[in-house]
């Protein structure tokens, strides 16, 4: 079939000759996509504290930033329901 015939069929009988595509998103091994809720504010504040400590050389802020980093890292380890 020539390209112009295909174009005409698509234009005049789209219910039968239209281009079809389907996209499905799946998680690991075809299962559901895993997700988790995160506290974005806590993550951002922890990162800002870490940056502030690095820039100022403040040991107390560095310790607080590391504690916050550990809390955030612990959230990454949790599995989604």
C-alpha positions as CSV (number, residue, x, y, z in Angstrom):
1,X,0.0,0.0,0.0
2,X,1.4,3.4,-0.9
3,X,1.9,6.2,1.7
4,X,-0.8,8.4,0.1
5,X,-3.3,5.5,0.4
6,X,-2.5,5.0,4.0
7,X,-2.9,8.7,4.6
8,X,-6.3,8.8,2.9
9,X,-7.5,5.7,4.9
10,X,-6.4,7.3,8.2
11,X,-8.2,10.6,7.2
12,X,-11.5,9.0,6.0
13,X,-11.8,6.0,8.3
14,X,-10.0,6.9,11.5
15,X,-12.0,4.5,13.6
16,X,-10.5,1.6,11.7
17,X,-7.1,2.9,10.3
18,X,-5.8,5.3,13.0
19,X,-2.5,4.9,14.6
20,X,-2.9,3.3,18.0
21,X,-0.5,3.3,20.9
22,X,-0.8,2.4,24.6
23,X,1.6,3.1,27.4
24,X,1.4,1.4,30.7
25,X,3.7,2.2,33.7
26,X,4.5,-0.6,36.1
27,X,6.9,-1.0,39.0
28,X,9.5,-3.7,39.6
29,X,8.6,-7.1,38.0
30,X,5.3,-5.7,36.6
31,X,3.9,-4.9,40.0
32,X,2.5,-1.6,41.2
33,X,4.7,1.5,41.3
34,X,6.1,2.0,44.8
35,X,5.8,5.4,46.3
36,X,6.1,7.1,49.7
37,X,5.1,10.3,51.3
38,X,8.0,12.5,52.2
39,X,8.3,15.6,54.4
40,X,9.8,18.0,51.9
41,X,10.1,20.8,54.4
42,X,12.2,18.7,56.8
43,X,14.4,17.5,54.0
44,X,15.0,21.1,52.7
45,X,15.6,22.4,56.3
46,X,18.1,19.6,57.0
47,X,20.0,20.4,53.7
48,X,20.0,24.1,54.5
49,X,21.4,23.4,58.0
50,X,24.1,21.2,56.5
51,X,25.1,23.9,53.9
52,X,25.0,26.6,56.6
53,X,27.3,24.5,58.8
54,X,29.7,23.9,56.0
55,X,29.9,27.5,55.1
56,X,30.3,28.9,58.6
57,X,32.3,26.0,60.0
58,X,30.0,25.8,63.0
59,X,30.5,22.4,64.7
60,X,27.1,22.6,66.6
61,X,25.2,23.2,63.3
62,X,27.2,20.4,61.7
63,X,26.1,17.9,64.4
64,X,22.5,19.1,64.0
65,X,22.7,18.8,60.2
66,X,24.1,15.2,60.5
67,X,21.3,14.2,62.8
68,X,18.8,15.6,60.3
69,X,20.6,13.8,57.5
70,X,20.4,10.5,59.4
71,X,16.6,11.1,59.9
72,X,16.2,11.8,56.2
73,X,18.3,8.8,55.2
74,X,16.2,6.6,57.5
75,X,13.1,7.7,55.6
76,X,14.7,6.5,52.3
77,X,15.1,3.1,53.9
78,X,11.4,2.6,54.6
79,X,9.4,0.7,52.1
80,X,6.2,2.0,50.7
81,X,2.9,0.4,51.7
